[in-house]
Amino acid sequence: MSTPTPSADIEKKSVSLDGRVYQIQALADDQFTVLLAGVPVGRIVYTFGAANGVPEGDAISEDDLTAIGEAWFAALDA
């Protein structure tokens, strides 16, 4: 089973994954809150050259958050 590929949109500050659109809100240079329908579902953090997802509750998996983080940070570097 594979995770769908997320798509980041820097202008809209969002990442689409598996039919859902997650809003990305900056906390610091390399830390962002991920929101779904205005509700925080986790954080993405860029440390030591890798994206890390930290879920808050059970609305999204760590793997999906990490995939969102990888797409977001790659788009920022582009």
MDTraj code that builds the backbone (N, CA, C; nanometers):
import mdtraj as md
import numpy as np

residues = "MET SER THR PRO THR PRO SER ALA ASP ILE GLU LYS LYS SER VAL SER LEU ASP GLY ARG VAL TYR GLN ILE GLN ALA LEU ALA ASP ASP GLN PHE THR VAL LEU LEU ALA GLY VAL PRO VAL GLY ARG ILE VAL TYR THR PHE GLY ALA ALA ASN GLY VAL PRO GLU GLY ASP ALA ILE SER GLU ASP ASP LEU THR ALA ILE GLY GLU ALA TRP PHE ALA ALA LEU ASP ALA".split()
xyz = np.array([
    [0.0844, -0.1170, 0.0000],
    [0.0000, 0.0000, 0.0000],
    [0.0891, 0.1236, 0.0000],
    [0.0627, 0.2168, -0.0876],
    [0.1458, 0.3362, -0.0966],
    [0.0638, 0.4600, -0.0623],
    [0.1339, 0.5589, -0.0098],
    [0.0715, 0.6865, 0.0246],
    [0.0605, 0.7718, -0.1011],
    [-0.0555, 0.8324, -0.1270],
    [-0.0676, 0.9223, -0.2426],
    [0.0334, 1.0369, -0.2321],
    [0.0737, 1.0895, -0.3456],
    [0.1706, 1.1981, -0.3484],
    [0.1014, 1.3307, -0.3197],
    [0.1499, 1.4031, -0.2180],
    [0.0906, 1.5335, -0.1876],
    [0.1356, 1.6401, -0.2868],
    [0.0556, 1.7457, -0.2976],
    [0.0855, 1.8569, -0.3868],
    [0.0792, 1.9866, -0.3071],
    [0.1919, 2.0599, -0.3035],
    [0.1990, 2.1843, -0.2268],
    [0.1683, 2.3053, -0.3147],
    [0.0995, 2.4034, -0.2575],
    [0.0707, 2.5298, -0.3237],
    [0.1160, 2.6415, -0.2294],
    [0.2334, 2.6969, -0.2568],
    [0.2923, 2.7981, -0.1696],
    [0.2041, 2.9230, -0.1627],
    [0.1504, 2.9674, -0.2764],
    [0.0673, 3.0882, -0.2786],
    [-0.0557, 3.0753, -0.1895],
    [-0.1192, 2.9593, -0.1908],
    [-0.2390, 2.9372, -0.1099],
    [-0.2063, 2.8853, 0.0296],
    [-0.0763, 2.8607, 0.0549],
    [-0.0294, 2.8066, 0.1839],
    [-0.1065, 2.6801, 0.2180],
    [-0.1034, 2.5856, 0.1235],
    [-0.1770, 2.4613, 0.1431],
    [-0.1052, 2.3437, 0.0784],
    [-0.1437, 2.2249, 0.1239],
    [-0.0959, 2.1001, 0.0649],
    [-0.2176, 2.0103, 0.0474],
    [-0.2330, 1.9541, -0.0724],
    [-0.3421, 1.8606, -0.1004],
    [-0.2890, 1.7184, -0.0898],
    [-0.3646, 1.6339, -0.0227],
    [-0.3279, 1.4934, -0.0074],
    [-0.4545, 1.4096, 0.0040],
    [-0.4653, 1.3129, -0.0822],
    [-0.5749, 1.2161, -0.0757],
    [-0.7124, 1.2832, -0.0730],
    [-0.7301, 1.3879, -0.1569],
    [-0.8584, 1.4542, -0.1686],
    [-0.8872, 1.5589, -0.0628],
    [-0.7949, 1.5804, 0.0286],
    [-0.8127, 1.6812, 0.1332],
    [-0.7121, 1.7934, 0.1138],
    [-0.7518, 1.9134, 0.1537],
    [-0.6624, 2.0282, 0.1448],
    [-0.6280, 2.0716, 0.2866],
    [-0.5000, 2.0670, 0.3176],
    [-0.4495, 2.1062, 0.4488],
    [-0.3874, 2.2448, 0.4390],
    [-0.4276, 2.3340, 0.5273],
    [-0.3701, 2.4675, 0.5329],
    [-0.2426, 2.4625, 0.6165],
    [-0.1436, 2.5397, 0.5753],
    [-0.0150, 2.5425, 0.6435],
    [0.0035, 2.6812, 0.7043],
    [0.0314, 2.6859, 0.8340],
    [0.0473, 2.8127, 0.9055],
    [0.1835, 2.8131, 0.9743],
    [0.2625, 2.9164, 0.9481],
    [0.3988, 2.9249, 1.0027],
    [0.3973, 2.9464, 1.1536],
    [0.4875, 2.8750, 1.2203],
    [0.5139, 2.8966, 1.3623],
    [0.6517, 2.9589, 1.3802],
    [0.7466, 2.9143, 1.2997],
    [0.8847, 2.9634, 1.3000],
    [0.9408, 2.9341, 1.1616],
    [1.0705, 2.9589, 1.1409],
    [1.1301, 2.9384, 1.0087],
    [1.1081, 2.7982, 0.9541],
    [1.1276, 2.6978, 1.0364],
    [1.1173, 2.5596, 0.9910],
    [1.0120, 2.4797, 1.0670],
    [0.9105, 2.5481, 1.1205],
    [0.8034, 2.4824, 1.1942],
    [0.6688, 2.5392, 1.1495],
    [0.5770, 2.4486, 1.1206],
    [0.4465, 2.4897, 1.0700],
    [0.3366, 2.4064, 1.1349],
    [0.2207, 2.4686, 1.1545],
    [0.1017, 2.3974, 1.1982],
    [0.0250, 2.3548, 1.0736],
    [-0.0301, 2.2350, 1.0758],
    [-0.1110, 2.1825, 0.9662],
    [-0.2562, 2.1811, 1.0138],
    [-0.3435, 2.2462, 0.9367],
    [-0.4847, 2.2555, 0.9738],
    [-0.5733, 2.1894, 0.8682],
    [-0.6783, 2.1271, 0.9142],
    [-0.7800, 2.0709, 0.8258],
    [-0.9126, 2.1346, 0.8647],
    [-0.9713, 2.2090, 0.7727],
    [-1.0963, 2.2813, 0.7975],
    [-1.0831, 2.3723, 0.9198],
    [-0.9664, 2.4366, 0.9347],
    [-0.9437, 2.5311, 1.0429],
    [-0.9044, 2.4701, 1.1762],
    [-0.8978, 2.3378, 1.1821],
    [-0.8638, 2.2689, 1.3070],
    [-0.7215, 2.2137, 1.2972],
    [-0.6341, 2.2462, 1.3932],
    [-0.4977, 2.1926, 1.3891],
    [-0.4984, 2.0405, 1.4036],
    [-0.4287, 1.9735, 1.3114],
    [-0.4188, 1.8277, 1.3176],
    [-0.2762, 1.7819, 1.3452],
    [-0.1800, 1.8736, 1.3373],
    [-0.0420, 1.8377, 1.3650],
    [0.0542, 1.9474, 1.3257],
    [0.1820, 1.9147, 1.3367],
    [0.2878, 2.0080, 1.3005],
    [0.3851, 1.9394, 1.2057],
    [0.4506, 2.0200, 1.1240],
    [0.5606, 1.9715, 1.0421],
    [0.6833, 2.0538, 1.0788],
    [0.7948, 1.9848, 1.0941],
    [0.9187, 2.0480, 1.1373],
    [1.0308, 1.9985, 1.0472],
    [1.1162, 2.0908, 1.0057],
    [1.2316, 2.0550, 0.9228],
    [1.3554, 2.0589, 1.0116],
    [1.4132, 1.9427, 1.0384],
    [1.5328, 1.9345, 1.1214],
    [1.6328, 1.8379, 1.0607],
    [1.7591, 1.8749, 1.0678],
    [1.8689, 1.7911, 1.0200],
    [1.8453, 1.7405, 0.8776],
    [1.7897, 1.8267, 0.7921],
    [1.7717, 1.7938, 0.6520],
    [1.6541, 1.7034, 0.6196],
    [1.5614, 1.6870, 0.7138],
    [1.4463, 1.5998, 0.6888],
    [1.3188, 1.6606, 0.7467],
    [1.2087, 1.6324, 0.6800],
    [1.0779, 1.6757, 0.7292],
    [1.0265, 1.5724, 0.8293],
    [0.9682, 1.6213, 0.9367],
    [0.9111, 1.5339, 1.0391],
    [0.7688, 1.5786, 1.0688],
    [0.6778, 1.4828, 1.0753],
    [0.5387, 1.5116, 1.1075],
    [0.5078, 1.4720, 1.2500],
    [0.4367, 1.5585, 1.3217],
    [0.3994, 1.5332, 1.4604],
    [0.2479, 1.5495, 1.4720],
    [0.1732, 1.4382, 1.4752],
    [0.0272, 1.4490, 1.4824],
    [-0.0203, 1.4989, 1.6188],
    [-0.1324, 1.5672, 1.6183],
    [-0.2001, 1.6105, 1.7405],
    [-0.3374, 1.5437, 1.7393],
    [-0.3483, 1.4302, 1.8018],
    [-0.4713, 1.3530, 1.7985],
    [-0.4626, 1.2442, 1.6924],
    [-0.5785, 1.1949, 1.6510],
    [-0.5800, 1.0833, 1.5566],
    [-0.6444, 1.1188, 1.4225],
    [-0.6492, 1.2486, 1.3888],
    [-0.7112, 1.2923, 1.2638],
    [-0.6248, 1.2621, 1.1417],
    [-0.4926, 1.2454, 1.1631],
    [-0.4009, 1.2197, 1.0523],
    [-0.2838, 1.1382, 1.1068],
    [-0.2265, 1.0551, 1.0211],
    [-0.1147, 0.9712, 1.0649],
    [0.0177, 1.0475, 1.0575],
    [0.1151, 0.9998, 1.1306],
    [0.2493, 1.0585, 1.1261],
    [0.3075, 1.0474, 0.9853],
    [0.2833, 0.9350, 0.9178],
    [0.3342, 0.9169, 0.7812],
    [0.2753, 1.0202, 0.6848],
    [0.1449, 1.0461, 0.6955],
    [0.0825, 1.1459, 0.6087],
    [0.1353, 1.2860, 0.6389],
    [0.1522, 1.3174, 0.7669],
    [0.2074, 1.4482, 0.8030],
    [0.3502, 1.4640, 0.7520],
    [0.4279, 1.3587, 0.7608],
    [0.5651, 1.3642, 0.7099],
    [0.5643, 1.3849, 0.5589],
    [0.4737, 1.3182, 0.4878],
    [0.4622, 1.3367, 0.3425],
    [0.4213, 1.4812, 0.3104],
    [0.3293, 1.5368, 0.3875],
    [0.2898, 1.6770, 0.3699],
    [0.4099, 1.7677, 0.3936],
    [0.4844, 1.7395, 0.4990],
    [0.6043, 1.8179, 0.5289],
    [0.7080, 1.8105, 0.4186],
    [0.7313, 1.6917, 0.3649],
    [0.8285, 1.6760, 0.2562],
    [0.7866, 1.7586, 0.1346],
    [0.6587, 1.7541, 0.1011],
    [0.6094, 1.8315, -0.0140],
    [0.6207, 1.9812, 0.0134],
    [0.5847, 2.0234, 0.1332],
    [0.5884, 2.1652, 0.1666],
    [0.7313, 2.2203, 0.1637],
    [0.8231, 2.1515, 0.2294],
    [0.9596, 2.2003, 0.2371],
    [1.0296, 2.1945, 0.1008],
    [0.9954, 2.0954, 0.0188],
    [1.0502, 2.0888, -0.1173],
    [0.9995, 2.2063, -0.2004],
    [0.8736, 2.2426, -0.1846],
    [0.8165, 2.3551, -0.2584],
    [0.8783, 2.4868, -0.2126],
    [0.9077, 2.4978, -0.0848],
    [0.9726, 2.6197, -0.0347],
    [1.1120, 2.6367, -0.0909],
    [1.1818, 2.5252, -0.1125],
    [1.3190, 2.5283, -0.1643],
    [1.3227, 2.5514, -0.3147],
    [1.2095, 2.5284, -0.3836],
    [1.2063, 2.5394, -0.5305],
    [1.2136, 2.6816, -0.5775],
])
top = md.Topology()
chain = top.add_chain()
for i, resn in enumerate(residues, 1):
    res = top.add_residue(resn, chain, resSeq=i)
    for name in ("N", "CA", "C"):
        top.add_atom(name, md.element.get_by_symbol(name[0]), res)
traj = md.Trajectory(xyz[None], top)
